[in-house]
Amino acid sequence: MGITEVITAPRSPWQNAYVEHVIGSIRRECLDHIVIFNERHLRRVLSSYVDYYQRTRTHLSLDKDCPDSRPIQHRSVGRVVAIPKVGGLHHRYERLAA
């Protein structure tokens, strides 16, 4: 088939498309909008963003679902409320029971 293996250089995320995509998402959706004060703050923000990325953020490759799938809530359940995520930078929308 003519397929050859290409080894990426160590500590070179720009040579790995998956890592480059994740780093780009973190920068565009999170770090470009927040002023980081110290390492502890950075760790807290990144931990919050990873939780948002896994449980709330939709992905086109998953048919607009998130990796930790959640059930569809019907209109009859109640009104829609916004739940702030990543310090209010992003939101999760859910229906509350009436």
Sequence and secondary structure as in RCSB ss.txt:
>XXXX:A:sequence
MGITEVITAPRSPWQNAYVEHVIGSIRRECLDHIVIFNERHLRRVLSSYVDYYQRTRTHLSLDKDCPDSRPIQHR
SVGRVVAIPKVGGLHHRYERLAA
>XXXX:A:secstr
         TT GGG HHHHHHHHHHHHHTGGG    SHHHHHHHHHHHHHHHHHT  BGGGTSB SS      G
GG  EEEEEEGGGTEEEEEE   
